[in-house]
């Protein structure tokens, strides 16, 4: 069970305190406004929810211009997302350092984990690539500034149109199955690219086993991803496919995921490297030059410690698959880069006791924590209680449900968790939510997508905030409801 204590990063604590000080008191009976500055509906959307009178500073590279102010919780925006921009930069630096190599290494950040344009722009400026798995993600990666050759296109169900777009752009393509490979043959028939002009490979399934979260395990015997290498005749068929197509010059494997050990993930990568070496031997040339090892490094959701680390992963790979580093490498990390940087912040709208259990009604639930609501044992989250003024809540611990606003009983961030007694107006912070929690909007009850803000800590200790994504408006919700007949 995740801890609920307040041994948290200083930046997160400072940002929560600043937001608390700038927020509209829950007891305020004046019309709902964003923060303590009166505004009308004519306020520009990109500045709505930001008090432009309290904090100033220059904008971080790769994100929109800094709003001179602090976000606020209010009736209009009772829940928001926070991203520690310093932590994001540090995580990427640690990744690049851990995977330093004499060969080319492309760290393709998983777009699915962070479909936030300004953050992707930051990664592009830092030399990262981007892994995409849909037309929308592909176009977002291009809009964020990733060069096509630094985009990796994965998907188990690419349409003709999607494949044609990828071929026209010249992005790297990981082929999921033999039927897709046949489609690609037709699209490339008249182009005849040389090995140097395209990065195309086949995704294999090493069938290396299931982790603790079955729904995320991508290398099971019957996984929907890739070609099962241990199936009768499959390995030889894959090798023959490579030998018949010299343009195929990479192999893709994704054996890691949350709940998979480093050693288990390395088994899958070992299978990919062995296959590449056999293809090259039988081809009589170095046809396969790059191994895409996917992502899937697990994240510690129980506390502040970052474990395992990218350096830990490199050490295991050095031990179990040392010849991996004789190839160019692609990684596709998402959660391990971003989860620790994120926090969902909301407040207790109402509190009551039922059946001897405290129930804190908040505005953060299934719309930001879909996986936690539907699979709480697989995706438990820490709960950090604060007072209304942003100080850690100190009170007698009582059995507590932290509930979201949706109209079904399972909309809970925590069930029967011993927490300091939560009262109306208290704040609830939910850490480790920087990956997927802002990219899995669940619009049940027409709950809006929440605003997301980035923050940095200046040398003098001041907090600098920037709007990453504004909250969804009622008009936008109505537009998504469809057209009149």
C-alpha positions as CSV (number, residue, x, y, z in Angstrom):
1,X,0.0,0.0,0.0
2,X,1.4,3.4,-0.9
3,X,2.6,5.6,1.9
4,X,0.7,8.8,2.7
5,X,3.3,10.7,4.7
6,X,4.8,14.0,3.7
7,X,8.3,13.1,2.9
8,X,7.9,14.8,-0.5
9,X,10.0,16.9,-2.8
10,X,10.5,20.5,-1.8
11,X,9.4,21.8,-5.2
12,X,6.0,20.0,-4.9
13,X,5.5,21.2,-1.4
14,X,6.3,24.8,-2.3
15,X,4.0,24.7,-5.4
16,X,1.1,23.4,-3.3
17,X,1.6,26.1,-0.7
18,X,1.7,28.8,-3.3
19,X,-1.5,27.5,-5.0
20,X,-3.2,27.3,-1.6
21,X,-2.3,30.9,-0.8
22,X,-3.7,32.0,-4.1
23,X,-6.9,30.0,-4.2
24,X,-10.4,31.1,-3.6
25,X,-11.5,30.0,-0.1
26,X,-14.1,27.3,-0.2
27,X,-16.2,29.3,2.2
28,X,-16.3,32.3,-0.2
29,X,-19.8,32.8,-1.4
30,X,-18.9,35.2,-4.2
31,X,-19.4,34.0,-7.8
32,X,-16.9,31.4,-8.9
33,X,-13.7,32.9,-10.2
34,X,-10.2,31.6,-11.0
35,X,-8.1,32.7,-8.1
36,X,-8.7,36.0,-6.2
37,X,-8.8,38.2,-9.2
38,X,-12.2,39.1,-10.6
39,X,-12.6,38.2,-14.2
40,X,-15.3,37.8,-16.8
41,X,-15.9,35.1,-19.3
42,X,-14.0,37.3,-21.8
43,X,-10.7,36.4,-20.1
44,X,-8.5,34.8,-22.7
45,X,-8.5,31.0,-22.3
46,X,-4.7,30.7,-22.2
47,X,-4.6,32.9,-19.0
48,X,-7.8,31.7,-17.3
49,X,-7.0,30.3,-13.9
50,X,-3.8,32.2,-13.5
51,X,-3.4,35.1,-11.2
52,X,-1.0,37.4,-13.1
53,X,-0.2,39.6,-10.2
54,X,1.9,37.5,-7.9
55,X,4.9,35.8,-9.5
56,X,7.1,36.7,-12.4
57,X,10.1,35.3,-14.2
58,X,11.4,34.2,-17.6
59,X,9.8,31.2,-19.4
60,X,11.6,27.8,-19.4
61,X,12.9,26.7,-22.8
62,X,10.4,24.6,-24.7
63,X,7.3,25.7,-23.0
64,X,4.9,28.6,-23.6
65,X,5.6,32.0,-22.2
66,X,5.5,32.2,-18.5
67,X,2.3,33.4,-17.0
68,X,3.1,35.9,-14.3
69,X,1.2,34.2,-11.6
70,X,0.2,31.2,-9.6
71,X,-2.6,28.7,-10.5
72,X,-5.6,28.7,-8.2
73,X,-8.2,26.2,-7.1
74,X,-11.7,27.5,-7.4
75,X,-15.3,26.5,-8.2
76,X,-14.5,26.9,-11.8
77,X,-11.3,24.8,-11.6
78,X,-11.5,22.6,-8.5
79,X,-8.8,20.2,-9.7
80,X,-5.6,20.7,-11.6
81,X,-2.4,18.9,-12.7
82,X,1.1,19.9,-11.8
83,X,4.4,19.0,-13.6
84,X,7.8,19.6,-12.1
85,X,9.8,20.8,-15.1
86,X,13.1,20.5,-13.2
87,X,12.3,16.9,-12.4
88,X,11.5,16.2,-16.1
89,X,14.8,17.6,-17.2
90,X,16.7,15.7,-14.6
91,X,15.1,12.4,-15.5
92,X,16.0,12.8,-19.2
93,X,19.6,13.7,-18.2
94,X,19.8,10.6,-16.1
95,X,18.5,8.5,-19.0
96,X,21.0,9.8,-21.6
97,X,23.8,9.4,-19.1
98,X,22.9,5.8,-18.2
99,X,22.6,4.8,-21.9
100,X,25.8,6.5,-23.1
101,X,27.3,4.5,-25.9
102,X,29.8,4.5,-28.7
103,X,26.9,3.8,-31.1
104,X,23.8,6.0,-31.8
105,X,21.2,6.0,-29.2
106,X,17.7,7.5,-29.8
107,X,15.5,8.0,-26.8
108,X,12.0,8.2,-28.3
109,X,9.7,9.5,-25.6
110,X,6.4,7.7,-25.5
111,X,3.8,10.2,-26.7
112,X,1.0,8.2,-25.1
113,X,2.4,9.0,-21.7
114,X,2.7,12.8,-22.3
115,X,0.5,14.1,-25.2
116,X,1.2,17.7,-24.0
117,X,2.7,19.7,-26.8
118,X,5.0,22.0,-24.8
119,X,6.6,19.2,-23.0
120,X,7.2,17.3,-26.2
121,X,8.7,20.4,-27.7
122,X,11.1,20.4,-24.7
123,X,12.1,16.9,-25.4
124,X,12.6,17.7,-29.1
125,X,14.9,20.6,-28.2
126,X,16.9,18.3,-26.0
127,X,17.6,15.9,-28.8
128,X,15.0,13.2,-28.0
129,X,12.9,11.3,-30.4
130,X,9.2,10.5,-30.1
131,X,7.4,7.1,-30.1
132,X,3.9,7.3,-31.6
133,X,1.1,4.8,-32.0
134,X,-1.7,6.6,-33.8
135,X,-2.3,9.3,-36.4
136,X,-3.0,11.9,-33.7
137,X,0.2,11.1,-31.9
138,X,2.2,11.2,-35.2
139,X,0.9,14.6,-36.1
140,X,1.4,15.9,-32.6
141,X,5.1,14.8,-32.7
142,X,5.6,16.6,-36.0
143,X,3.9,19.7,-34.6
144,X,6.2,19.6,-31.5
145,X,9.2,19.8,-33.7
146,X,10.5,16.2,-34.0
147,X,12.2,15.5,-37.3
148,X,10.6,12.5,-39.1
149,X,13.8,10.5,-38.8
150,X,13.5,10.8,-35.0
151,X,9.9,9.5,-34.8
152,X,9.2,5.9,-34.3
153,X,5.8,4.6,-35.4
154,X,4.4,1.7,-33.4
155,X,0.9,0.3,-33.6
156,X,-0.6,-3.2,-33.9
157,X,-3.3,-1.9,-36.3
158,X,-1.9,0.5,-38.8
159,X,-4.3,1.3,-41.6
160,X,-3.2,1.8,-45.3
161,X,-3.5,5.5,-44.8
162,X,-1.4,5.5,-41.7
163,X,1.3,3.4,-43.3
164,X,1.3,5.6,-46.4
165,X,1.7,8.7,-44.3
166,X,4.6,7.2,-42.4
167,X,6.3,6.1,-45.6
168,X,5.9,9.5,-47.2
169,X,7.4,11.2,-44.1
170,X,10.2,8.7,-43.7
171,X,9.6,8.0,-40.1
172,X,10.9,4.8,-38.5
173,X,8.3,2.0,-38.7
174,X,8.0,-1.1,-36.5
175,X,6.0,-3.7,-38.4
176,X,3.6,-5.7,-36.1
177,X,2.8,-8.8,-38.3
178,X,3.4,-10.5,-41.6
179,X,0.2,-9.0,-43.2
180,X,1.3,-5.5,-42.3
181,X,4.7,-6.3,-43.8
182,X,3.0,-7.3,-47.1
183,X,1.1,-4.0,-47.1
184,X,4.4,-2.2,-46.6
185,X,6.0,-4.1,-49.5
186,X,3.3,-2.7,-51.8
187,X,3.8,0.8,-50.6
188,X,7.5,0.6,-51.0
189,X,7.5,-1.3,-54.3
190,X,8.2,1.7,-56.5
191,X,10.3,3.6,-54.0
192,X,13.0,1.0,-53.4
193,X,14.7,2.8,-50.5
194,X,18.3,1.9,-49.6
195,X,19.1,0.6,-46.2
196,X,20.4,4.1,-45.3
197,X,17.1,5.8,-46.3
198,X,14.7,4.0,-44.0
199,X,14.6,2.6,-40.5
200,X,12.1,-0.3,-40.8
201,X,11.9,-3.4,-38.6
202,X,9.7,-6.1,-37.3
203,X,8.3,-6.2,-33.7
204,X,8.9,-9.6,-32.1
205,X,7.2,-11.0,-29.1
206,X,9.8,-12.9,-27.1
207,X,7.0,-14.6,-25.1
208,X,9.1,-14.1,-22.0
209,X,6.2,-14.1,-19.5
210,X,3.7,-12.1,-17.5
211,X,4.4,-9.5,-14.9
212,X,2.3,-8.5,-11.8
213,X,-0.1,-6.5,-14.0
214,X,-1.4,-8.8,-16.7
215,X,-3.2,-6.0,-18.7
216,X,0.2,-4.3,-19.3
217,X,2.3,-7.3,-19.9
218,X,3.3,-7.2,-23.6
219,X,5.5,-10.3,-23.9
220,X,3.0,-13.0,-22.9
221,X,2.5,-16.2,-24.9
222,X,-0.6,-14.8,-26.5
223,X,0.2,-11.0,-26.5
224,X,-1.5,-9.0,-29.2
225,X,1.8,-7.3,-30.0
226,X,4.4,-8.5,-32.5
227,X,5.2,-11.9,-33.9
228,X,5.5,-14.7,-31.3
229,X,9.0,-15.9,-31.7
230,X,8.5,-19.2,-30.0
231,X,5.5,-20.2,-32.1
232,X,6.1,-23.1,-34.5
233,X,8.0,-21.9,-37.5
234,X,7.8,-18.2,-36.5
235,X,11.5,-17.6,-35.9
236,X,12.5,-19.0,-39.2
237,X,9.8,-17.1,-41.0
238,X,11.0,-13.8,-39.4
239,X,14.6,-14.5,-40.4
240,X,13.5,-15.3,-44.0
241,X,11.5,-12.1,-44.1
242,X,14.6,-10.1,-43.2
243,X,16.8,-11.9,-45.7
244,X,14.3,-11.3,-48.5
245,X,14.1,-7.6,-47.6
246,X,17.5,-5.9,-47.1
247,X,15.7,-2.7,-46.3
248,X,14.7,-4.2,-42.9
249,X,17.4,-2.9,-40.7
250,X,16.1,-2.9,-37.1
251,X,14.3,-5.2,-34.6
252,X,11.8,-4.1,-32.1
253,X,11.0,-5.7,-28.8
254,X,9.0,-4.3,-25.8
255,X,9.2,-6.8,-23.0
256,X,9.2,-4.4,-20.1
257,X,6.2,-2.8,-18.4
258,X,5.0,-1.7,-14.9
259,X,5.3,-4.9,-12.8
260,X,8.0,-6.5,-14.9
261,X,11.5,-7.0,-13.3
262,X,14.6,-5.7,-15.0
263,X,15.8,-9.2,-15.4
264,X,12.6,-10.4,-17.0
265,X,12.7,-7.4,-19.4
266,X,16.3,-8.3,-20.3
267,X,15.3,-11.8,-21.3
268,X,13.2,-10.3,-24.1
269,X,15.9,-8.0,-25.2
270,X,18.3,-11.0,-25.3
271,X,16.0,-12.7,-27.7
272,X,16.0,-9.7,-30.0
273,X,19.8,-9.4,-30.0
274,X,20.2,-13.1,-30.7
275,X,17.8,-12.8,-33.6
276,X,19.6,-9.8,-35.0
277,X,22.9,-11.6,-34.9
278,X,21.5,-14.7,-36.6
279,X,20.0,-12.6,-39.4
280,X,23.4,-10.7,-39.9
281,X,25.3,-14.0,-40.0
282,X,23.0,-15.6,-42.6
283,X,22.9,-12.4,-44.6
284,X,26.7,-12.2,-44.6
285,X,26.5,-8.5,-43.8
286,X,25.5,-6.2,-41.0
287,X,21.9,-5.8,-42.2
288,X,20.4,-5.2,-38.8
289,X,22.1,-2.2,-37.2
290,X,19.6,-1.0,-34.6
291,X,17.6,-2.6,-31.7
292,X,14.5,-0.9,-30.4
293,X,14.2,-2.1,-26.8
294,X,11.0,-0.3,-26.1
295,X,10.4,1.2,-22.6
296,X,8.5,-0.2,-19.6
297,X,10.9,0.6,-16.8
298,X,8.8,0.2,-13.6
299,X,8.1,3.2,-11.3
300,X,8.0,3.2,-7.5
301,X,4.5,4.4,-6.6
302,X,5.1,3.8,-2.8
303,X,7.3,6.8,-2.0
304,X,9.7,9.5,-3.2
305,X,12.6,7.1,-4.0
306,X,13.3,6.6,-7.7
307,X,13.8,2.9,-8.0
308,X,14.7,1.2,-10.2
309,X,16.8,3.8,-12.0
310,X,18.0,4.0,-15.6
311,X,21.5,3.2,-14.3
312,X,20.1,0.0,-12.7
313,X,18.6,-1.0,-16.0
314,X,21.8,-0.4,-17.9
315,X,23.7,-2.5,-15.4
316,X,21.3,-5.4,-15.8
317,X,21.6,-5.2,-19.6
318,X,25.3,-5.0,-19.4
319,X,25.3,-8.2,-17.5
320,X,22.7,-10.2,-19.4
321,X,22.9,-8.6,-22.9
322,X,26.3,-7.0,-23.3
323,X,26.3,-7.3,-27.1
324,X,23.2,-5.1,-27.2
325,X,25.6,-2.2,-27.1
326,X,27.3,-3.3,-30.3
327,X,24.1,-2.0,-32.0
328,X,22.5,1.4,-32.4
329,X,19.7,1.5,-29.7
330,X,16.2,3.0,-29.5
331,X,14.4,3.4,-26.2
332,X,10.7,4.2,-25.7
333,X,10.4,5.3,-22.1
334,X,7.4,7.3,-20.9
335,X,6.3,6.5,-17.3
336,X,9.8,6.3,-16.0
337,X,10.6,9.7,-17.4
338,X,7.4,11.5,-16.2
339,X,5.5,9.8,-13.5
340,X,7.5,11.2,-10.6
341,X,7.2,14.7,-11.9
342,X,3.4,14.9,-11.8
343,X,0.9,15.7,-9.1
344,X,-2.9,16.0,-9.2
345,X,-4.1,18.6,-6.8
346,X,-7.7,19.1,-5.6
347,X,-9.6,19.9,-2.5
348,X,-12.2,18.3,-0.3
349,X,-15.6,19.7,-1.3
350,X,-17.5,17.8,1.4
351,X,-16.6,15.3,4.1
352,X,-18.8,12.8,6.0
353,X,-18.6,9.6,7.9
354,X,-20.6,6.5,6.9
355,X,-20.4,3.1,8.4
356,X,-17.4,4.2,10.5
357,X,-15.4,5.3,7.5
358,X,-14.5,8.9,6.7
359,X,-15.4,9.9,3.1
360,X,-13.7,12.9,1.5
361,X,-15.5,14.0,-1.6
362,X,-13.1,15.6,-4.1
363,X,-13.0,16.6,-7.7
364,X,-10.2,14.2,-8.7
365,X,-11.4,10.8,-9.7
366,X,-11.9,8.6,-12.7
367,X,-11.4,11.4,-15.1
368,X,-7.8,11.8,-14.2
369,X,-7.1,8.4,-12.6
370,X,-9.0,6.0,-14.8
371,X,-6.7,3.0,-14.2
372,X,-6.7,3.6,-10.4
373,X,-10.5,3.7,-10.3
374,X,-11.0,0.5,-12.3
375,X,-7.9,-1.4,-11.1
376,X,-7.1,0.0,-7.7
377,X,-5.0,-3.0,-6.7
378,X,-2.8,-2.7,-9.8
379,X,-2.6,1.1,-9.6
380,X,-2.7,2.3,-6.0
381,X,-1.7,6.0,-5.5
382,X,-0.3,7.9,-2.6
383,X,-2.5,10.5,-0.9
384,X,-0.9,13.5,0.6
385,X,-3.3,15.6,2.7
386,X,-2.8,19.3,3.3
387,X,-4.7,22.0,5.1
388,X,-6.4,24.7,3.2
389,X,-3.4,27.0,3.6
390,X,-1.0,24.4,2.1
391,X,0.6,22.9,5.2
392,X,0.8,19.2,5.7
393,X,-2.3,18.0,7.5
394,X,-1.6,16.7,11.0
395,X,-4.5,15.0,12.7
396,X,-5.5,11.6,14.0
397,X,-5.5,9.0,11.3
398,X,-8.8,7.4,10.5
399,X,-10.1,5.0,7.8
400,X,-10.8,7.1,4.8
401,X,-12.2,6.9,1.3
402,X,-10.9,9.6,-1.0
403,X,-13.7,9.9,-3.6
404,X,-14.0,11.5,-7.0
405,X,-17.0,13.3,-8.5
406,X,-18.3,10.7,-10.9
407,X,-21.6,8.9,-10.2
408,X,-20.5,5.4,-9.6
409,X,-19.2,3.8,-6.4
410,X,-15.8,2.8,-7.8
411,X,-14.8,6.4,-8.4
412,X,-12.2,6.4,-5.6
413,X,-8.6,7.4,-5.4
414,X,-8.1,5.5,-2.2
415,X,-10.3,3.0,-0.3
416,X,-10.2,2.4,3.4
417,X,-6.8,4.2,3.7
418,X,-5.7,5.4,7.1
419,X,-5.2,9.2,6.6
420,X,-5.3,12.3,8.8
421,X,-8.9,13.2,9.2
422,X,-9.9,15.2,6.1
423,X,-12.3,18.1,6.4
424,X,-14.0,20.5,4.1
425,X,-11.5,22.8,2.4
426,X,-8.5,20.5,3.0
427,X,-6.3,19.9,0.0
428,X,-5.4,16.5,-1.5
429,X,-2.3,16.0,-3.5
430,X,-1.8,12.8,-5.5
431,X,1.8,12.3,-6.6
432,X,3.3,10.0,-9.3
433,X,0.7,11.1,-11.8
434,X,2.9,12.7,-14.4
435,X,2.6,9.9,-17.0
436,X,-0.8,8.7,-18.4
437,X,-2.9,10.5,-15.7
438,X,-3.2,13.6,-17.9
439,X,-3.4,11.6,-21.1
440,X,-6.3,9.3,-20.3
441,X,-9.3,11.6,-20.1
442,X,-12.5,9.8,-19.1
443,X,-15.5,12.0,-19.9
444,X,-18.1,10.1,-17.9
445,X,-20.6,12.6,-16.5
446,X,-19.1,15.0,-19.0
447,X,-16.2,15.8,-16.6
448,X,-13.8,18.2,-18.3
449,X,-10.2,17.7,-19.0
450,X,-8.3,19.4,-16.2
451,X,-5.8,22.2,-16.6
452,X,-2.1,21.3,-16.3
453,X,0.6,23.6,-15.1
454,X,4.4,23.3,-15.1
455,X,6.5,24.8,-12.3
456,X,10.2,25.4,-11.6
457,X,12.0,26.5,-8.5
458,X,14.1,29.6,-9.0
459,X,17.5,29.9,-7.3
460,X,16.1,32.4,-4.9
461,X,13.4,29.9,-4.0
462,X,10.5,31.5,-5.8
463,X,8.1,29.3,-7.7
464,X,7.6,30.0,-11.4
465,X,4.5,28.5,-13.0
466,X,3.5,28.1,-16.7
467,X,0.3,26.9,-18.3
468,X,0.9,23.7,-20.2
469,X,-2.7,22.9,-21.1
470,X,-5.8,24.9,-20.2
471,X,-8.8,23.2,-18.8
472,X,-11.6,22.1,-21.1
473,X,-14.5,24.6,-21.3
474,X,-18.2,23.8,-21.2
475,X,-18.6,25.0,-24.8
476,X,-16.0,22.4,-25.8
477,X,-17.8,19.7,-23.9
478,X,-21.0,20.6,-25.7
479,X,-19.3,20.5,-29.1
480,X,-18.0,17.0,-28.4
481,X,-21.6,15.9,-27.6
482,X,-22.3,15.9,-31.4
483,X,-24.5,17.8,-33.9
484,X,-28.2,18.3,-34.0
485,X,-30.2,16.4,-36.6
